[in-house]
Structure formats: C-alpha cells, structure tokens
Amino acid sequence: MSYDLLLAGGDVIDAGGGPAGRLDVAVRDGRVAAVGAGLPHADAREVVDVSGKLVVPGLIDLHTHVHPAATYWGIAPDPVAWYTGVTTWVDAGSAGAYTLDALRAAAAGFRVRVPVLLNISAVGLTGATGESRDLANCDVDLAIATIVANRDLVAGVKVRMDRHTVGRHGLEPLRRAVEVAGATGVPVMVHVGVAPPTVDAMLPLLRAGDILTHCASGIAEGVVGRGGVEPALREAYAAGVLFDLGHGSGGFAFDVLEAQLEAGLVPHTISSDLHARCLYGPVFDLPTTMTKLLAVGLPLPDVVAAATVRPARALDLPGGAGTLAVGAPADIAVFTVRDGPFEVVDSHEQRRTALQRLVNEATYVGGRLLPPALPAEPRPWVPLTDTQRSAVRRRTGSVRDLLTAPLVAAEGLSEQFPRPARTPDDERTS
C-alpha cells in the first residue's frame, strides 16, 4: 500500500478516540490512510521525521472573523493558518443573509476550511456594532431560507447580545436566532458583552448544544458575581449549554475563568475570536490562547480536545473533522511543546505564567503543507499602541531583510547547466 505522505515518529494526541503515543501518520489522496507504530517508510513518496514533535488533528477555531475587505473585523486566515496549525476557521457571524454569497466567494479562495455561523442580522458585521438595532434586519424567514439554501456552508447561527448591538430591543434578537436555529436544526452561538441584557437573562433561552461564547468575559454582567459563579451559569452548564472561551479583544478574563474552573465549569471549547483588533494582541493566535489554558492548569490532552474534536462535534462538522481517524481529511498540525516559563496575558492585562507553550512546526490541509504567506498591514481603523505599531514595523523590516538578502552564498550553489568540457581541438580552432 503506497502513501503520499508519512509523518514518522511523532507524539500523537487524537482526542477523538484514535490511538495515542509515538506513532506514524500516513496520508493518501488527501485523507488519513493509517495511524500506527512502524508503518513502512518505503511505501511513502515523502517521509517527514517528526520525532520529538506533537502531532494532532488540524486545529478548529470555533470563533473567528475571516471576511477581510468586507467587514470591520475581518482578517485573511491563510497568512495566520500556516504557522499556527489552524486548518478550520469557523466564521462567527461576519455575514448575514444579505452578504453570505460574498463570504462564500471569499472562502473559496482560502486554503483553509471555513464553516460559517450565519448572523441573525442580515447585514452581518460590516460595521463595528449595531447590526441588530433595526429589528427588520433580524428577519427570521429570510435567515431560515438562507440556511436551507446554504446548508453545505452554514453550521449555525450567531447573535451578538450587548447593549451596543441590540439597543432597546433586549432579548428579541436572541429569541429570533433561537427560532431560526430550531427550524434548521443547527446551534446558536451567543456573544455576551456589556449589559443590558445580562447573561443570566439570556441563558434560559438557550438549548442544550447552543454555545455561550466569551464564557469567561470580564465585562458581561451575570457571569461571576460577589458570591462566585452565578447560579444561572451553573444551571445552563448542567443543562448542556456549551461554554466557549472566545478570547477576543475584550472577552476573556483570567480571574473569571479561574472562578469557573473552581466551580467545575471547564470550557468545552477554546476559541480565539481572532479578528482585526486582536490579531496584534492580546490574542495573537489560537495556540497562544491554548497556552493560556495550560497556564491555569488544564492538561495538554484536554486543551487539544477543546480545539479539535469538541468544536467539530459542537457544529456537527462532517467527515471525521477534528480527528485523525482513518478516512478523515488529512488536516494535521505538528507542534513543538516548548518548556517555559512563559508570561501570558488576558484581555484586561492580567498575567499568568505557563510552563509550556505550543509552537507550530507544520500545518497540513488535506495532506498538503500550507505554504508561507505574508500578513497584511493593520487596517487603518485598528487601534494599536505605539509599542504594537513599532513591532509591526520591525516585523516588516525583518521580513524585507530576510527576503532581499541572497538565500545562500556561492558555496551553497551548484552548476545547474554545466558548460561542456573544451578539448584540445576546440582550443586550436578558437
């Protein structure tokens, strides 16, 4: 049996129930062909030695914004994916019914996979906020029809619930999102932020399998009070509502997460909420977010599960997504687990120390290695500190210096088209 690719001797973690340990992973025709010890190297066209590295399913980021040039928040995923191991980027509400076709067209040009959560507001996230202040945008029938017509792309419904987004309409956008989700058989992801409405008012509307993102928010009211974790959160967790980290620029506080962990409310999924305003910090990327969960004591296998198989199951993604099961798409991430200590920071400048961090070494989508891609410059509306701006300039300069210098010196070259040897007769006739 021949393989296109063999990743040999890595430390495999497949939280989806596959084998774990020092194993080889073989790929054929873009899918996982075998996982086991001592797979024959001679059967593979390409063998990559990953001994001493961590090999996991390609990461699934349950909350991102990847509609660049069309929304306030959007970024291009490919320039981040190749060095982070994130092979599936769930776009959480960038597009509503009016703009979904444009997001579909954009996603077709990405190398990564992009399932979509349809915004209950038909205008989506073109602006910074306010998409549900006009309830005419939250058209239930239109949203249902859009999901039915795009079920290959749409995996759920997204609604942002904070005072800036809903205005005087309170819980009504959430009610409509739940109605749409119920009619189409998909989950709702609800963003929580500055009240009103409060989180404890929203949670009774959610069903088992619905997703509370920014679950450890430091700005949302009704998450953690003076007496600790609010009873409504405990009840929702017990009832099967899924808690998603959703870091973002303002959605994650270490002290809130630690209170929830003490109460036994471990986030089901770890997502970055990566967008134009947090790409340069405090989020940076999903592996950095995962490192923050290591810093508060979650075991590495649980952290991997929360960024692979659990988000896949939350959205019922097809075909073995989030696993290395034989026959699953060969979406694979290779990491070095680097020993620390490493300082990490939340959305509110609270700091913790991680003893390990994940550093990506290679990212494969459908068995193909993602090539390097340069990131775009920050959009003009993105607020950056002077330190961040200086760092962006240094990075750009470093990349320019790297690429303008010759790749190797003369001794690193070979003669690709050798000149023919000259004979004595050639000398006499010249």
N, C-alpha and C positions, 0 to 999 in steps of 0.2 A: 504494500500500500504506500503510495507516494504522498508527500506533504509539500505544500508551498512554503511553509514556514515552521520552524521548530524553535520554540523558546525553551532553552535547556537549563535544567538545574536550579530553577528559581524557588523561592519560598511562597507557595501558592496559598492564598486565602480566598475561598469561594463560599461566602455565607449563604448562598442559595442552596446548600446541601451537597455540593460537589466535594470531591476529595481535597484534602489539605495536606501540606507538608512539602518536602523537597521533591518537586515533580517537574516533568516536561509538559509543555502545552503545544499541541500540533494544530496547524491550520491548513485547511484545504478549501478552495473555492469560496473564500470569504467567511467560512464558518469553522467553529471548533470541531476538529476531527477526532482528537483523542487527548486525554489527560492521564498521565501515569508516570511511573518511575522507569527510567531506562528505555524510553522509546528510541528506536533505531535511527541514528543520525544519518545514515546512508540513504534513508528513504526521503530525506528532505532536500529541497532545492536550496534553501537558505537555513542555516543554523545560527542562532544568536545565543551566546553564552550569557545567561542572566543569573549565574550563581552568586549568592550573597545578596540578591535583589528580591524585593517583594513583588509578586505578580498577582494582580487582582482583576476582576472584570472592569471594563471601562467604567469610570465614574458616571453617575447620573445625578445631575444637579437639578433638583426639583423646582427651583425658583430662580430664574434668570430673566434678563430682558435683552433680546438679541434681534431687535429690528432697527439697525442703525440707519441714519439718514432719513428716518420716517417718524421717529418719536423722540421725546425729550430724553428718555432714559436709555435708549438702545445702544449696544456695542456689537461689534463683529465678533463672533465666537472663535473662528479659526485661529486668529493670532494669539489667543489665550489657550485654546484647547491643546495645541501641540506640546506645550511644556507643563501641562497640569494633569493630564490623564482623563480629562472630562470628555467623554465621547457622546453623551446625550445631554442636551441643554433644553430643559423644559421652559419654553417662553411663557411667563406667567402674566398674561393679560395685556401684552403690548397691543394686540389687535382685538377689535370688536367686529361686529358683523359688517360694518362699512369698509373695514381695512384688512380683513383676513386674506383676501386674494393677493394683496401686496406682500403680506408676510409669507404666504406660500411661495410666491415667486422668489423672494429673497432667500428663504430656507433652501430652495432647490439649488442655489449656488454655493451653499456651505458644504464643507467636507464632513461635518458632524451631523448627528441626528437632532431634529428639533420638533418634538411633540409640542402641542400648543394648548394652553388654557385660554378659552375664549373669554374676553372681558364682557361682563354683563352689559356694560355701556358700549353701544355700537361704535362710538368714536375712539375707543381704546385709550392708549396713553400718549396721544400726540402731544399733550401739554404736561406740565409738571403735576397737576392735580385738577380736581373739579369735574371729572368726566361724568359723575352721576348727579350733579346738581340739577340738571334738567332731566326729569324722570322720563321724558319722551325718548331719551337715548337708551333707556333700560327697557327695551321692547321685548317682552317675553316671547311672543310668537316669532319675531324675527330671529332671535337668538336660537330658538329651537330649530327653526328651518335651516339656519346656518350650520348648526352642529350636524343635523341629519345629512346635509349635503356634503359635509367635510369630515366624516367620521374617521377617515384614514389619517387625518391630521390632528383633529381636536380630541383631547383626552380628558377635558374637564372644563369647569367654569371658574373664572376668577372675579372676585369683587373686592374692592378696597373700601374699608369701613373706618373712616375717621372724619372728623368734623370738616376738614378742608375738602374732602372728596364728596361727601353726601349732603353737606349744607343742612338745610332744615328738614331733610327727608328721613332722618333717623334710620330705622331698620328696614325701610322699604326696599332699597337696592338688594339687601341680603335676602329678603323674602323672595324677590323675583329671581335671584340667582339660584336659590334652592329649588324653586318651581321649575326652572329650566333644567337643572341637573336631574331632578326627579323624572322629568318627561323624557330625558335622553339617556338615562342610566349611567351618568358619569358623576364624579365627586365635585364638590365645591371647594375651592381654596379661598379662605377669607383672610385678607390683610387687616391687622388691627393696628391702631395708632392713637393719636391724640383724641380723647373723648370730647363730646359725645359722638356716637354711642359708646358705652362701656362694654368691656369684653364679657362681663357676666350677663349683660342683657342680650348679647348675641348668641352665646353658646347654646341656649335651649332650642334655637332654630336649627342647629346643625345635627346631622345624622351620623350614624356610625360610618366611618370611611371618609367623611369630609375632613378637610385639612385646615388646621389653625396654624397659619404661618406667622413668623415673628412671635413664637410662643413664649420666648423669654425676653419680651420687649421691656425696656425700662421706661417707656413713655406712655404705654397704653394703660388705662385705668381699669382695674378689675382683674389684674393678673396676680400680683402679690401685694398684700396689704400689711398693716402693722402686726396682724396675727399670723402672718405667713401666707402660704398659698391660699388663694380664695377658694371657698367650697365649690363654687361653680366650675372651677378648673378641674378639681378632683373628680367631680361628678361627670364632666364631659370626657375626661380621660378614661374613666371606668366604663363609660357608655360606648367607647370605641372611636371617639374623635381622635384623629391623628395629629400629633404635635410635631410641627416642622420648625427648625431653627430660624431660617430665613434671615440671615445676619444683616445685610444691607448697611446703609449709612446711618440708620437710626433704630434698627430693630433688634438689637441684642445687647444684653447687659449681663456680665458675669454674676453679679450678686443675685439677680433674679433666677438665672439658670441654677445656681447652687442651691437656692431655696427650693426650687422644684425637684432637683435631684435628691435632696434630703427628704422630700415628701414622697419619693418613689416615682416621680413623673419624669422619666427619662425621655428625651425627644425620640420620636420614632424615626425621623429623617433629619439629615443635616444638609441644608442648602445654603448657598451663598447670597442669594438675591443680588447677584453681580450685575451692576449697571454702570452707567457713565459717571456717576457721582461717587462710587465706592471702589472702582477698579484700581484707583491710585491709593487706596487706603480709606477706611480701616480693614476692608475685606481682602483685597488683592486677588484672591482666587479660592477655589474650593479646598485644595489641600491645606492651605493656611487656615481656613475655617475648621477643617478636621483636626488640625493640630491644636486648636483652642479647646476642642472637646477632650483631647488627650490631656491637656493641661489641667482640666478639672476632674480627671480620674477615670474617664471612660476607657475600657480596654480597647486595644487596637482592633481586634476582630469585630467588636460592636460598632466601632466608628466606621469600619469598612462596610459593614452591613447597612448602616444608616445612609450610605452614599452609593449603594449599588442595588441590592436586591429589594430592599424595603421601598425606595421610591418607585422601582419598577412595579412592585405589587400594588402600591397605593394608586397608581394610574392604570393598572392592568395593561402595561405595555406588552407588546406581542413578542413571541418567538424566543423566549429564554433571555430577554434583556436583563442585565444586571447579574448574570451568572456566567460560568464557564462550562455549562452543560454541553455535552456533545450535540452538535446540530445548532447551537445558538450562534448568533452573529459573533464573529471574532473581534469583538470590541474589548481591547485588553490594555491595561495600564501597568507599567513597570516603574517601581519606585525604589529609591534608596531610603532606608529608615535611618536617619542621621541622629546620633546622640547629641544631647544638649549640654547645658540648659539653653533654652530659647525664650526670650520675652515675647509675649503676645498681648494684644490689646483689643478691647471690645469697642462698641460704638460710642462709649462715653469716657474713653481714656482710662478705664480701669485695666490694670495689668495683672497678668498671671505668668507663671513660668511652666513651660513644657519641657519634659526631659527628653522628648523625641520630636522630630518633625519629619514629614513626608516630602521628599524631593523627587520629582518626576524625572525618569530617565528616557522613557519612550512611550508613545501613545499610538495605538493601532485602532483603526475603524474598519471593520470588515476585512481584517487581516492586512490592511495597508498602513504602513507607517506614515503618520501625519508629518508633512514637511514643515520646516520653519517658516514662519510668517511674521512680518514686522507689524507691531501695533500702530494704530493711528494716533495722531496727536490728540490731546484732550479737546473736547468741544468747547467753544468759547463761553458757554453758559455754565460749565462745570466749576464749582468753587474749589480752589486749591490754595493751600498755604504757600508761603514763599518757599518753604523747605520742599514741598512737593513739586513746585514748578522747577526749582533748581535740580531736583533729582531727575525729572523728565528731561531736562536739557542735558544733564550728564549722561543719561542713558542713550539719548540720541547721538551725542558726540562719541560715545564709546562704540556704538554700532557703526557709525561712519568710519571711525579709525580702524575698526576691525575689517571692514569691507574694502577700504581704499588701500590698505597695505597689501602687497603681494602675498598670496596664500602661503607659499613656501619659497625658500631660497633656491639658488641654482642647483645645489647638490640634492635637492628633493625632487628633481625633474628627471625625465628620461627622453631620449630622442624618439619621438613618435614616428617620424618619417626619415629613417636613416639615409644619408647620402650614399650613392653607390661607390664602391671602392674604385680608386683610379689605378690603372695598370700602367706599366712602362710604355706600352704602345700609346695609351692616352696622353702620356707626358710628351712623347715625340711629335704627336700630331697637334698639340695645342699651341 
